[in-house]
Amino acid sequence: MGNTDARLPKTETLNALPPEWPASLLPEIRTQLAAGDRKLVVLDDDPTGTQTVHGIPVLTEWSVNSLTSELQNDSSVFYILTNSRSLPLLEAQALNAGIGRNLVQAARQSGRDFAVVSRSDSTLRGHFPGEVDALLAAIGQDVDAWLIIPFFLEGGRYTLNDTHYVAEGEWLTPAGQTEFARDSAFGYRASDLKAWVAEKTGGRVPSETVASISMNDVRKGGPKTVAEKLGALEKGAVCVVNAASYRDQEVFVSGLLAAEAAGKRFIYRTAASFVQVRAGLSPRPILTQADLAMPSEGGGLVIVGSYVPKTTSQLNSLLNQTNIRGVEINVESLLDDARQQAEIARVAGQADEALRQNEDVVIYTSRKLVTVTDAEQSLSIGRRVSDSLVALVRSISVRPRYILAKGGITSSDVATKGLDVRRAIVAGQILPGVPLWQLGAESRYPGVPYIVFPGNVGDENAVASVVKALKAH
């Protein structure tokens, strides 16, 4: 298995892999999808999972009627934003079970079968295996295997020799050695995905029983080998998938669809890149201001709730490189019942003043992290801050040209609770891995571009570059 804790030189390591499969398999995948006619439903545990797709609906509610309508339309895939990563485990399980039951009912009403992606974090944070257990129990599908696919090219996440890596500059760092593995709610030690499955399942699935699709299977064997290996998995197996490029994902997906056409059923626990290929989508160019129907005047509204170090460096660059108006919201005031409302009113007033003067404005939580040792308490503080940001957005009265929300929980809550979004269309990406939604007619700001900026994506200049690119002329 080798040393799964050692950093690897990125370019040298990737160049030493076998050559990629020689031809694109997207045309073949589209043919396979048309023959199968199973709708892909992506349950997204935070809104950043739309970071590789375009022209795709995303729902923030999952009534049977809404799900039936989506199953019946022509789109090959749709997203359901669960935001379950922000919830305690039991709530996340109950939510997944509820969606599963509604999906079964909607499938009966629409006469359309479906396959499910449980989309989660490319750095392995989230309620695994808990929410997948709950989802499967509710759907009642007798799946042959669970497939673990955390590859995410746009964020520099690679799976090699069954070990998951995070690109940091010119190095590939094992995921278990990164800041993400020290997450207070979803921490872990293992970088080897077989060991990670054993760790996360508390030994229910021993590492030696976890199967894998290797890089040689993908790059030398091709779709036929992938289909054969998936077809030979023992019932109920967990299988990890190695990948270092979109072509690798194409090979895997073509083999996967062949195995499914032969009668196999799988549940997918993946990062974002898998969805683009499994839906048969071609990549589209990065969006520019010219692609967006924005007014020529007005200010943009940026909301920063994420605390990861990358976000803080991006915030500092934004404040230093642009003339955006910065308004800090004091987190300790938000956690104090006596001061919370006054703090929200103060910040909303300053934001309205900036927007009225056609200025871009960034509202950001104070950077001193309120630390606790208990995971539930940590989630609780996160919810209090996020609820306050929602109240703040609802208190702003001037319509912005665009809205950028930084951080998964922040962007989900701002969309669903602050802007009343029920259905949006993912227009594409404003930067690699950074999705942009067009808000639906039911929302507070129909048609306004809404940028869902993950906490852990982009270099330190990323947010500043978006604000500069969208500046009113």
Stockholm file with secondary structure:
# STOCKHOLM 1.0

chainA/1-473         MGNTDARLPKTETLNALPPEWPASLLPEIRTQLAAGDRKLVVLDDDPTGTQTVHGIPVLTEWSVNSLTSELQNDSSVFYILTNSRSLPLLEAQALNAGIGRNLVQAARQSGRDFAVVSRSDSTLRGHFPGEVDALLAAIGQDVDAWLIIPFFLEGGRYTLNDTHYVAEGEWLTPAGQTEFARDSAFGYRASDLKAWVAEKTGGRVPSETVASISMNDVRKGGPKTVAEKLGALEKGAVCVVNAASYRDQEVFVSGLLAAEAAGKRFIYRTAASFVQVRAGLSPRPILTQADLAMPSEGGGLVIVGSYVPKTTSQLNSLLNQTNIRGVEINVESLLDDARQQAEIARVAGQADEALRQNEDVVIYTSRKLVTVTDAEQSLSIGRRVSDSLVALVRSISVRPRYILAKGGITSSDVATKGLDVRRAIVAGQILPGVPLWQLGAESRYPGVPYIVFPGNVGDENAVASVVKALKAH
#=GR chainA/1-473 SS CCCTTSCEEHHHHHHTSCCCCSSCCHHHHHHHHHHHCCEEEEEESSGGGGTTCCSEEEESCCCHHHHHHHHHSSCSEEEEECCGGGSCHHHHHHHHHHHHHHHHHHHHHHTCCEEEEEECCTTSCSCTTHHHHHHHHHHCCCCSEEEEECCBGGGTEEEETTEEEEEETTEEEEGGGSGGGGCTTTCCCCCBHHHHHHHHTTTSSCGGGCEEECHHIIIIIHHHHHHHHHHTSCTTEEEEECBSSHHHHHHHHHHHHHHHHTTCCEEEEECSHHHHHHTTCCCCCCCCGGGSCCCSSCCCEEEECCCSHHHHHHHHHHHHHSCCEEEEECHHHHTCTTTHHHHHHHHHHHHHHHHHTTCCEEEEECSSCCCCSCHHHHHHHHHHHHHHHHHHHHHCCSCCSCEEEESHHHHHHIIIIISCCSEEEEEEEEETTEEEEECCTTSSSTTCEEEEECTTCSCTTHHHHHHHHTCCC
#=GC SS_cons         CCCTTSCEEHHHHHHTSCCCCSSCCHHHHHHHHHHHCCEEEEEESSGGGGTTCCSEEEESCCCHHHHHHHHHSSCSEEEEECCGGGSCHHHHHHHHHHHHHHHHHHHHHHTCCEEEEEECCTTSCSCTTHHHHHHHHHHCCCCSEEEEECCBGGGTEEEETTEEEEEETTEEEEGGGSGGGGCTTTCCCCCBHHHHHHHHTTTSSCGGGCEEECHHIIIIIHHHHHHHHHHTSCTTEEEEECBSSHHHHHHHHHHHHHHHHTTCCEEEEECSHHHHHHTTCCCCCCCCGGGSCCCSSCCCEEEECCCSHHHHHHHHHHHHHSCCEEEEECHHHHTCTTTHHHHHHHHHHHHHHHHHTTCCEEEEECSSCCCCSCHHHHHHHHHHHHHHHHHHHHHCCSCCSCEEEESHHHHHHIIIIISCCSEEEEEEEEETTEEEEECCTTSSSTTCEEEEECTTCSCTTHHHHHHHHTCCC
//
